[in-house]
Amino acid sequence: MSSDIKINESPPHFMVLDALSKGNKDIKKISKSTKMSKEEVEMVINDLAVQRLIIKKEKRGFFGNKKIDISITETGIRLLNSKKEELEQKWHKARRIYNNGKGDKAQLQTYMEANRSWMPVMLFMGITDILFFMTMMSFVGMALNPMENSMVGDAGTETSAGETGTDMESSDTGDFGGFDGGGFGDF
């Protein structure tokens, strides 16, 4: 990614901005929460810094280790909030299409495909309800992409270690490619 990218068209930029707004201030924590590679997060962070949407500060740790502290600027917060409102409107429209025209799979599928790159962001930001998202995906016969799959995996059940999450490969999650009337109970 280069600094000439149009941020309003880049879902990873908004996921990183949202992670920062939630208090994740280092690359490792941002990578873990967004399910993005550290390399991708570093590229996005550098791009956001060039655009002055975040501030990167290098600090010395307790043993003299270099630590980069990252914070979102007021401009970054305004941009993030604006994108959240836009995405909420898109999600509400998708819900209206689903609720008003349950027989019109083609219209919903076209709308979801047109906004597909933003679905993981909506899941990450908590704009979408995971169960309803899965229902709509199944209704139109669309399979989850890897990023959506990782976001849906966060909605897993409590494990014995007290952590939340689901191993999507070992769970019986049903076939998301077509409606089978079930399979959602595993979430």
C-alpha positions as CSV (number, residue, x, y, z in Angstrom):
1,M,0.0,0.0,0.0
2,S,1.2,3.4,-0.7
3,S,0.3,6.8,0.7
4,D,-1.6,7.7,-2.4
5,I,-4.3,5.1,-1.6
6,K,-7.8,6.4,-1.2
7,I,-8.4,5.5,2.4
8,N,-12.2,5.7,2.0
9,E,-11.9,2.7,-0.3
10,S,-9.6,0.6,2.0
11,P,-11.3,-1.6,4.5
12,P,-8.0,-2.6,6.3
13,H,-7.3,1.1,7.0
14,F,-10.6,1.4,8.9
15,M,-10.1,-1.8,10.8
16,V,-6.8,-0.5,12.0
17,L,-8.3,2.9,12.9
18,D,-11.1,1.2,14.8
19,A,-8.7,-1.1,16.6
20,L,-6.7,2.1,17.7
21,S,-9.9,3.8,18.8
22,K,-10.6,0.8,21.0
23,G,-7.2,1.2,22.8
24,N,-5.0,-1.2,20.9
25,K,-1.8,0.9,20.7
26,D,0.8,-1.5,19.3
27,I,1.2,-3.5,16.1
28,K,1.0,-6.9,17.8
29,K,-2.3,-6.1,19.5
30,I,-3.8,-4.5,16.4
31,S,-2.7,-7.5,14.3
32,K,-4.3,-9.9,16.8
33,S,-7.6,-8.0,17.1
34,T,-8.0,-7.4,13.3
35,K,-6.8,-10.8,12.2
36,M,-4.4,-9.1,9.8
37,S,-0.7,-10.0,9.5
38,K,1.8,-7.9,11.3
39,E,3.3,-6.9,7.9
40,E,-0.1,-5.7,6.6
41,V,-0.8,-3.8,9.8
42,E,2.7,-2.1,9.6
43,M,2.0,-1.0,6.0
44,V,-1.4,0.3,7.0
45,I,0.1,2.1,10.0
46,N,2.7,3.7,7.9
47,D,0.1,4.8,5.4
48,L,-2.1,6.3,8.1
49,A,0.8,8.1,9.7
50,V,1.7,9.7,6.3
51,Q,-1.9,10.8,6.0
52,R,-1.8,12.2,9.6
53,L,-4.7,10.1,10.8
54,I,-2.5,8.5,13.4
55,I,0.6,9.4,15.4
56,K,3.5,7.0,15.8
57,K,5.9,7.6,18.7
58,E,9.0,5.6,19.4
59,K,9.6,4.9,23.0
60,R,12.3,3.1,25.0
61,G,11.0,0.2,27.0
62,F,12.1,-0.9,30.5
63,F,15.2,-2.6,29.2
64,G,15.9,-0.1,26.5
65,N,13.9,-2.0,23.9
66,K,12.3,0.1,21.2
67,K,8.5,0.3,21.4
68,I,6.2,2.1,19.0
69,D,3.2,3.7,20.5
70,I,0.4,4.5,18.1
71,S,-2.6,6.8,18.7
72,I,-5.4,8.0,16.5
73,T,-5.7,11.8,15.8
74,E,-8.9,13.8,15.9
75,T,-9.0,13.8,12.1
76,G,-8.7,10.0,12.2
77,I,-11.6,9.8,14.7
78,R,-13.8,12.0,12.6
79,L,-13.0,9.9,9.5
80,L,-13.6,6.7,11.3
81,N,-17.0,7.9,12.8
82,S,-18.1,9.1,9.3
83,K,-17.2,5.6,7.8
84,K,-19.1,3.9,10.7
85,E,-22.2,5.9,9.9
86,E,-21.9,5.1,6.2
87,L,-21.5,1.4,6.9
88,E,-24.4,1.3,9.4
89,Q,-26.6,2.8,6.6
90,K,-25.3,0.1,4.2
91,W,-26.1,-2.6,6.7
92,H,-29.6,-1.2,7.4
93,K,-30.3,-1.1,3.7
94,A,-29.2,-4.8,3.4
95,R,-31.5,-5.7,6.3
96,R,-34.4,-3.8,4.6
97,I,-33.8,-5.6,1.3
98,Y,-33.8,-8.9,3.2
99,N,-36.9,-8.1,5.4
100,N,-39.0,-6.4,2.7
101,G,-38.3,-8.7,-0.2
102,K,-37.5,-12.2,1.2
103,G,-38.3,-13.6,-2.2
104,D,-35.8,-11.3,-4.0
105,K,-32.6,-13.1,-3.5
106,A,-31.1,-11.5,-6.6
107,Q,-31.4,-8.0,-5.3
108,L,-29.9,-8.9,-1.9
109,Q,-27.1,-10.9,-3.5
110,T,-26.2,-8.0,-5.8
111,Y,-26.2,-5.5,-2.9
112,M,-24.1,-7.8,-0.7
113,E,-21.6,-8.5,-3.5
114,A,-21.3,-4.8,-4.2
115,N,-20.4,-4.2,-0.5
116,R,-18.5,-7.4,0.1
117,S,-15.2,-5.9,0.9
118,W,-16.8,-4.0,3.8
119,M,-18.5,-7.0,5.4
120,P,-15.4,-8.0,7.6
121,V,-15.2,-4.3,8.7
122,M,-18.8,-4.3,9.7
123,L,-18.3,-7.5,11.6
124,F,-15.2,-6.2,13.3
125,M,-16.8,-2.9,14.3
126,G,-19.9,-4.7,15.6
127,I,-22.2,-3.0,13.1
128,T,-23.6,-6.3,12.0
129,D,-25.2,-9.0,14.0
130,I,-23.2,-12.2,13.2
131,L,-26.2,-14.5,13.2
132,F,-28.2,-12.3,10.9
133,F,-25.2,-11.8,8.7
134,M,-24.8,-15.6,8.4
135,T,-28.6,-16.0,7.7
136,M,-28.4,-13.4,4.9
137,M,-25.2,-15.1,3.4
138,S,-26.9,-18.5,3.5
139,F,-30.1,-17.0,2.0
140,V,-28.3,-15.7,-1.1
141,G,-26.1,-18.8,-1.3
142,M,-22.8,-17.0,-0.6
143,A,-19.9,-18.6,1.1
144,L,-17.7,-16.8,3.7
145,N,-14.4,-15.4,2.5
146,P,-11.4,-16.0,4.8
147,M,-11.6,-12.6,6.5
148,E,-15.3,-12.9,7.2
149,N,-14.6,-16.4,8.5
150,S,-12.0,-15.1,10.9
151,M,-14.4,-12.4,12.2
152,V,-17.3,-14.9,12.6
153,G,-14.9,-17.2,14.5
154,D,-14.7,-14.5,17.2
155,A,-18.3,-15.3,18.1
156,G,-17.4,-18.7,19.4
157,T,-18.3,-20.2,22.7
158,E,-16.4,-20.0,25.9
159,T,-13.6,-22.6,26.1
160,S,-12.2,-24.3,29.2
161,A,-9.3,-21.9,29.3
162,G,-11.8,-19.0,29.5
163,E,-11.0,-17.6,26.1
164,T,-13.6,-17.1,23.4
165,G,-13.2,-18.4,19.9
166,T,-14.0,-21.2,17.6
167,D,-11.8,-23.4,15.4
168,M,-13.8,-23.1,12.2
169,E,-12.0,-26.1,10.6
170,S,-12.9,-28.5,13.4
171,S,-16.4,-27.3,14.1
172,D,-19.4,-28.5,12.3
173,T,-20.6,-25.2,11.1
174,G,-22.8,-26.4,8.3
175,D,-22.5,-25.4,4.6
176,F,-22.6,-21.7,4.3
177,G,-22.8,-21.9,0.6
178,G,-26.5,-22.8,0.6
179,F,-29.4,-22.7,3.0
180,D,-29.7,-26.0,4.8
181,G,-32.1,-24.9,7.5
182,G,-29.6,-25.3,10.3
183,G,-25.9,-25.3,11.2
184,F,-26.0,-21.9,12.9
185,G,-26.4,-23.4,16.4
186,D,-22.6,-24.0,16.5
187,F,-22.0,-20.3,16.9
